[in-house]
Amino acid sequence: MSAESVFPQLEALLPHVQKPIQYVGGELNSTVKPWESCDVRWALMYPDAYEVGLPNQGVMILYEVLNEREGVLAERTYSVWPDLEALMREHGVPQFTVDSHRPVSAFDVFGLSFSTELGYTNMLTALDLSGIPLEAKDRTVDDPIVLAGGHAAFNPEPIADFIDCAVIGDGEQAVLEITEIIRAWKAEGRPGGREELLFRLARTGGVYVPGFYDVEYLPDGRIGRVVPNKSGVPWRVSKHTVMDLDEWPYPKQPLVPLAETVHERMSVEIFRGCTRGCRFCQAGMITRPVRERSITGIGEMVDKGLKATGFEEVGLLSLSSADHSEIGDIAKGLADRYEDDKIGLSLPSTRVDAFNIDLANELTRNGRRSGLTFAPEGGSERIRKVINKMVSEEDLIRTVATAYGNGWRQVKLYFMCGLPTETDDDVLQIADMATKVIQKGREVSGSNDIRCTVSIGGFVPKPHTPFQWAPQLSAEGTDDRLEKLRDKIRGDKKYGRSIGFRYHDGKPGIVEGLLSRGDRRIGAVIRAVYEDGGRFDGWREHFSYDRWMACAEKTLPAFGVDVDWYTTRERAYEEVLPWDHLDSGLDKDWLWEDWQDALDETEVEDCRWTPCFDCGVCPQFDTWPQTGPTGKKLLPLSVKK
């Protein structure tokens, strides 16, 4: 495959598209290595627009890890907007990398990171623009290996026709192992062609090759079993787990975007995993166990990252950052060190029971005091027991009272609609909670000039969670409950004007549910949607529920199933789930028992601070929860002058 830059052809198209800057490359800290000096070459993609894809930590980390390796190069590609797509098709310009504008088809591996299933049609667009056959069975030895990763890859079955392989879990070590296998195969003269390379990857037990597995179906549409069709291929494929985050201090040189992106900050992952046990949260389940980055490691990463980028804000990232065992010392140490530079600190949404005013003050000391964000998730005490979100209304009111009393004027609360066993009353109690928040805020602040924003989305059951068996609420049911909630908030003459209400209708959630718990038969729907013009399904202005439903109605009857079969249907214990042969470490019986606990409204505590609940992860992967405190102080020790 030719590896010549297509920029001369592309440059002529850029004056005719919106935001052409996103396609030119050359970002600070980007890497372009000589093509001829490398023998394994990766094209990495976050299948969304540049403004969403560039800040993605996963891709940024792998980009650096691979480019640090001698003889290996990695470049980035993002989804092109429809205006440029049309021009590229008209003028024969293929999907390109932004680093050197080489055709994606020239690389050895085309790696895609999926944090959401709504990027699948963008993957097909990129494959087609690249000239890579859409289906894996049609590719030759000269086509790149199409590899999926990210959280959505824990059930890659809906895209099994389109990918060659998938990796589940942490990617840092996995991509290097894959690289060495490809390097050896190429050095030997590519023996056995594409199938031999895929077999070498599959037999490691850590790379899933869908083509080496057959799915057998029962007469009623359920899966009978998933069975290897090639000798030497494992029955189950295991996830990858990086245990010592301090050994992987990436990104060391974070990319600085040329165009505006969704996050304008330098970010450091302060720990990975979560053992809070929220039953709806796939990320928390599949990333177990907790592994903390040390306070000194965090300090060194922030110091190097700020020097390399010039950003004025540092995001301390994880699934629940305030749960880091030394978060207070981390926040104070960073605020002290960067006080003169006015470097702001930020956390993702904070757990109500992990919030304290000292931490909040440290986080805002050098930056602006914006609103605080909390995620109670459920409106009633009962539903929070169902989802194992152990936050009482009293906890929430006490926390926001502290915030309002210390000068904050805005609080945002996140909730979900359509949770298992939920009733209208559970959702309507969200309005009651918001009213009490405003009431208490006015009381403690002595001011009416305060706000509470309620943000609510539809619940989608996810694989490898206790709710993987749960029925999903229909789009109509979700919309009906949200309409009742909206009317209740707006009807409150005393407090309603102080309560903002943001919500997503139920339609995108049904499509996400179809894709998240789908099997290989859903591939026909995805392809039909793509061929009908489906793109950027994660963007409200591009998403078409009617298109998805029409394509499902056209393709699924041939298999004897429909959208409701995948979404609103409850699964039984004995049903073989599409992802059962992919091992996240979580024992299926433990997940089922936790599902039964949910139905009984029984809460389960965080296993970091209590005896083990036998979820299965630690003994299976020889891992363990890592928590401090270390007793060390942030490095460098002195306040920066």
N, C-alpha and C positions, 0 to 999 in steps of 0.2 A: 504494500500500500504506500502511495506517495505521502511523504511527510512534509511537503512544501507548505509554507504559510499561505493561507487564503486571504490574507489581509488586503492585498491589492484589489481583489474583487469585492470584498466586504466594504472597504472604505468608500467605494462609489455608491453603496446603498445607504450608508449612515445618514446623509443629509435628509433622507426621506422618511426617517422613523423618529418616534419619540424617545427621549433619553438615550441618545447614541453613546454617551460617555460610558454606559454600563458594558459596552461590548469591546472597548479598546484595550483593556488590561493595563499593565504597568503600575499596579498599586504598590505603595510602599511595603516592603518586606515580601513581595512576590518573588518567585524563583523561576528562572529560565535556564535550564541546563542544556549543554550541547547534545543534540539528538544522537549523534554517532557514537558518543562516548558512553552511552547507556545501553544496556542489553535487556532491561525490563522497564516498560513504560506504562504508566497508569493515567487514565483520564478520570477524574473524580467529579461527580455531579451531585448537587442537591437540586432535585427536580422542581425548582421554582424559579421565580425571577431573581435577578442579581441582588436586589434590595433585601430579599429574604434569605437567599442562599449564602451570600458572602459572610455574614456574621455567624453562620452555623459552626458551632464549636467542633462537632464531630469531623466534618470535612476539613476544617482548618488544621486540626490535630494530625489527621492522616496525611495531609499534604506535606506537613513538616517532617513527620516521621519517615516518610518515603524519600523525600528529597535529601535527607541527611545521609541516606545509605549510598555508598559508592556504587556507581554503575546503574543507579535507579533514578528515574525521574517521574514526577507527578505534576500534572497540570489540571486546571479547573475548567469546568464548563457549566453553564446555567441555562435554564429554559429561556428561549427567545420569545418576545411578545409576538402576538399574531401579525402585527404590521411587518416586522422583519421576517417572520416565517414565510409570509406570502412572497416577499421579494427574493428570499433565498431560493425558494422553489422555482420562481420565474427565471432566475439567473444562474441556477445550478451551483449555488454556494452551499457546501455541506455544513453540518453541525461542527462547530469549532471550539477550541479551547481559548480562553481569554488571555492566557499567558503568552503563547507564541502563535496563536491562531492556526494551529495545525488541525487537520481533520480528525475527528474522534475515531474514525474507522482505522487510522494508522496505528493506534495504540494497541498494546497487548491486552489490557484490561480496561473495561468501561465499568467503573464502580459507582453505584448509586446508593445514596443514603436516604432512607425513607423514615421520617419521623411521623408521617401521616399517610394513610392510604390514598388520600385525595390527590397524590402526585402521580398516580399510575398512568393517566392519559398523557401527562407531560413526558414520561419515560418513552412511551410509544412515539410521540412526536420527535424526540431526540434520536431514537433509533432510526426512524424513517428518514429524517434529514441527514443522518450519517451515512445512509446507504447500507446499514446493517439490517439483514432480514429480521422482521418482527418476531418470528418464532425461532426458538433455539434449534429446532430440528432442521431448519433450512440453512444454517450457518456452516461455513467451511473452515478449514484450518487457518485461513488468512483473516477471518473476522475476529474482533476482540472477544475475550471472555466477558460476558455480561454478568456482573456480580451485584447482588442486592445486600444491603446492610441497614442498620438502624432499627428502631423499635418495631416498625411495621414488618420487618423481616422475620419476626418471631412467628408469623403465619404468612409465608410467601406463597401459599397454594393458589390464591387468585391470579398471581402473575407467573405461575409455574411454566406456562407455555412460552413466556417471553424472556426469562432469565436462564442463564446456564447454571448458576449456582447462587447460594445465599450463605452468609455468615451471620450467626446470631451471637449477641453479646458484645464485649469490648473489642475494638478493632486494632489497637496499637500493635499487639504481638501477632495477631492473625494476619494482617497484611504483609508483615515481613516474612512469615512462614510461607504464605502463598507465593510471594515474590521469589523465594529461593527455589520452590518447586518449579515455577515457570522458568527460572534461569537455567536450572539443570536440564529440563526438558528441551529447551531451545539449544543449549550447548551440545546436546546429543543429536541434534538434527531433527527435532520434533518427531520422534518415533511414534508410530501409532496414531498420529494426527490428533485432532481435537478430542476424540473420545478417550485416548490414552491420558492426555493432560487432565481431563475432568476426572478420570478414574484415580489418578495420583492424588488429586485434591480430595476426592471423596473418601478414600481409604484412611485419611488422617483422622476421621471421626469428627472433625470440626468444620467441615465444609459440606453443605447440603446440595446435592445435584438432583433436582427433581426428575430429570430424565432417567435416572437409575432406579426409580421407584414407580410401581404400578398401584393405582387406586382401584379397589373393587367396591362396587355399590350393591346395596340390598334393594329388593323390589320396591320398597317404600321411599327410596331416595337417599336413605342414610348410608354412611360409609360402612362397608363390611370390614375392610382392613387395608392398610398400606404396607406393601411388601417390596423389598428390593428385587430387582429383576436382573441383577448382575452379581456374580460371585465376588466376595471380598468387600462388598459395600455394607457398612454397618446398618443394623435395624433402626438404631436411633442416632441422631446427631446432637452433639453437646454444644452448649454455649461456651464462649471464651470469657474468662474473668481475669482482669489485671488486679493483683492483690496489693502491690506497693505503688501507690500513685506518685510518691516522691521520686521513683525511678523514671517516671514519665512526665516531666514538668513541661507539658506542651499546652498551648503554643508558646514557644519561647519568643518568637518574633511575630506577633499577631498582625494580620493583614489590616491595612488602613484603606477603607473604600474610597473610590474616586467619586462615586455618586452617593446620594442620600440612601441610607439603609434603615432597617427597622430598629437597629440598636447601634447607637453612636457611642460606644464605650469599649474599654478593654475588659475582658472577662477572665476570671480564674475559677475553675471548678474546685471548690474547697473540700467536697467529699462526694463520693459516688455511692448510690444505693440508698435504700430506706427500709426501715423495719417497723414503721408506724402501723402498717397493716391495714391501710384504707382499702376496702374491698373492691372499689371501683378502679383503682389506680394501677394500670398495667406497668407503668414505669417503675413504681415502687416494688412491685412483685418481681419483675424480670431482672432488676439490677441488684438484687440481694447478693451478698451481704453488704452492710455499710463498710466503706473503706474511707477513712479520713486522711486528707493530706495534712502533713504536720504544719504547725504554726510557722516554723522556720521555712519550710518549703513554700508556703503561701507567700510569706514576706519576700523571698527571693524572686518568685514569679512576678509579683506585682512590681517590684523594683525594676527588673529587666524589661517587663512588658511596657511600663510607662516610658522608660528611656527609649524603647524601640518604636513607640507609636506617637507619643505626644498627646494621647487622650487625656481628658480632664475628669473622667469618671471611671471607677472600677466596679464591675459587677461581681459579687461574690456568689457564684452559682452552685446550686445543687437542687435536689428535690425538696429540701426543707432546711435552708441554710442556717436558720437560727438554732438548729439542733446540733450543730458542730459543738463538740464538748468544750472548745475554747473560743467560741464565737465572741464573747465579751472582750477577751484579751486581743483577739485578732482585730476587731473593730477599733478598739482604743489605740492599739499599736499603730495601725494604718492612719488613723485620724491624727495622732501625734506627729507621726513622721512627715505627713504631707500637709500639715496645717498651713505652712507658708505658701504652698503651691495651690491651695484651695482645690485639692483633688477630692471630688465627691465619692461617696460609697453608696452602693445600692444592693438590696437583697430582692430576690423574687418574692412573691406573696408570702407573708409571714404567718405561721401558725399562731392562733390566738393564745394558746397556752405556752408558747415559747417567747412571746413578746415581753419586753420590759423597757421602761422608759430610758434607762441608762444606755441600753443598746441603741435605741432609736435616736437618742441625742448624739451618740458617737457617729452614727451613720450619716447624720445630717449636719455635723459640725462644720464641715468644709464645703458643703454643697448647698443646694436650695432645699428648703423644707417643703417637699411636695406632699401629696396625700399618702396615707397608709393603706395597704391592701391586705385583707384577710380573706380566708376561704373556709367559711363554715360548711359549705357544700350542701347541707340539708337545712330546711327551714324549721323543722320540728325536732325536739329532743328524741322522739321515737325513731325518726328516719336517720338521725345521726348515729344511733345505736346500730341500725341495720347496716350502715356503710362503714361502721367502726371508726367514725370521726369523733373522738372522745372530747368534744367541746360542749360545755353547757352554755345556756343562754346567759347565766350569771357571769361566767368567764368572759364572754364576749362584751357584755355591758360594762363590766369592771375594766376591761382592757381599753375600750374606746373612751370611757370616762377619763381614764388616765391620759390618753392621747389628747382629747379635747381640752382637758384641764392644763395641759402643758403646751398649748399653743397651736396644735394642729387644727385645721379647719375642714379637712376633707378625709373621708374614709370610704374605701371601695370594698364591697363584699361580693364574693363569688359564690354562686350556687349552681346546682344542677336540677333539672326537671326530668321526670321519667324514671327515677330510681326504683329498684325493685320494691314491691309492696306499697309504693307511694299512693297516697290519696290526694284529692283536691285540697283537703284541709292541711296536709303537710306542706304543700306549696303556698297556700294562702298565709301560713304562719311566717313566711318570709316578710310579708308586709308588716306584720305585727313586730317582728324583730327590728326592721328598719325604723319603724315609728319609735320604738323604745330607744334606739340608738340616737335619733335626733332629739328626743325628749331629754335624755340624759346629757347629751352634748350641750344643749341650750342651758341646762341647769348648772353644769360645772363650769362652763365658759362665761356665763352671763351674757351671751350673745345669741342672736337669731341667725347670724351670718355663718352658718355651718352647713355642710352637705354630706349626704350619704348616697353613694351610687350603688345600686343593686345591678350586678351583671350576672346573667343566667343563660345557661346553654343546655341543650338536650343531652341526656346520658346515653352513652354508647357502650354496650357490653364488649369487653375485650378478651382475647385469648390469654391464657395463663393467669387468670384472676379467678377469685371465687365466684364472680358474676358471669363467667363464661357460659354458664348454663341458663342464664336468666332471660326471660322474654323482654324485648325492647318495646317501649311505648310507641304507638304509631305516630306518624307525623301529625295527624289530625288530633290525636289525644294530647300531644305536647302543645300544639297551638291553642287548644281549648283551655288548658290549664294556665298557660302564660297569659291568655287574654283575660281570664278571671283575676289573675294576680295584678295585671296592669290596671284593670278597672278598680280594684280595691285600693291600690296606691293612689291613683288619680282622684278617687272619690274622697280621699282624706283631706278635708279643707284646711285642717290645722297644720299638718306636717307634710302633706303630699308634695308641695312645691319644693321642699328641701330634699326630696328623694328622687334621684335620677334613676331611670330604668332602661337598661340595655339588654336586649335579648336576641337570640338567634331562633328563627322558626325551626320547626321540627324536620324540615325536608332534607337539609344536608346531613343530619344525623342518621337518617334512614339509609342514605347512600353509603355513609361511612360504616354503618353497621353491616350492610351487605358485603362490603369489602373486607371488614375486619374479621368477620367470622365465616367468610366464604371459603369454598373449596375450588378445585380446578375448573369446575363448570362455570365459574364466574368470569374466567378469562374471556369467554365468548362475549359477555356483556361489555367488558372493558374495551375489547377491540371494536365492537359495534359503536360504542360511544365515541371512541377516538375517530373512527371513520366518518361519523356523523358531525364531526367538528368539535368534539369535547376537548377543552383545554383549560388549564388553571382552575380546576374544580374547587380549590381552596379559597378562591376569590369570589365574593358574592356576586360581583357584576358579570362574571363569566360562567358561574355555575348554573346548570339547567336541570332541575329535578325532572321536568317533563321528558327531557332527552334520555335521562337514565332509566326512567320507568318504561318509556317506549322501547328502548333497546332490550331491557329485561323481558318485557312481554314478547318480544320478537324471538329471543334466543332461549329462554329458560324452559318453556313448555316442552321442548324436545327432550329435556332431561326429567320431566315429570315434577319439577319444583317451581317455585315462584319467589318473589321478593319476601313475602310474609314468612315463607318457610325458613329463610335465613335470618330474619330480623325479629318478628314478634312471636316466634315459636319458642317455647321453653324446651330445653334439652333434658333428657333423662341421664341418670348416672351411667348406665351401661352403653350409651351412645359413644361410638368412636368419633372423636373430634378431629377436624382436618389437620390440626397441629400436634396431635398426640405423639408423633414420632420425632418431634423436635424437643429436646430436653433442656428446659430452662432451670432444671434442678428442683423445681417445686413438685412435691409428691402429689399425684392427682387425688389420692384419698384425702390428703390434708386439705387441699383446695375444696373438695366436696364437703368435708366436715365444716369448714369455715362458711361455706354457702348455707349449710343447715343452721349454723350459729346465727347467720344473718337473718334467716327467716324466723328464728327464735328471739331476735333482737338482743343477742348476747355479744358483749364487747370482749376483745382480746387485747392485751397490753403489748407494749413495745418490747421485743425480745432482747434488745440491748441491755435493758435494766432489770429483766426478770428471767426466770428459768426458760430454757429453750422450749419452743412449742412444736418442734419436729416438723418444720416445713419441708425439710429434705435437702436444702441447698448446701449447707456447710459440710456434712459428711460426704456428700456425693462428689463435690468438687475440691475437697480438702481445703476449705476456706473457713473464715471465721469473721465475726463482726469486729472491726477495728475502731476503737474509740480511745480518746485521750483521757484525762489531760496528760501532756508530756512534761509539764512543769517548765518548759522552755519559754523564752520570750521572743517576740518578733525580731527578725533580723532585717536590716542592721539595728543594733541596739540604740544608737544615738538618734536624737531627733535631727532630721535633715535641716541643714542651715541654708 
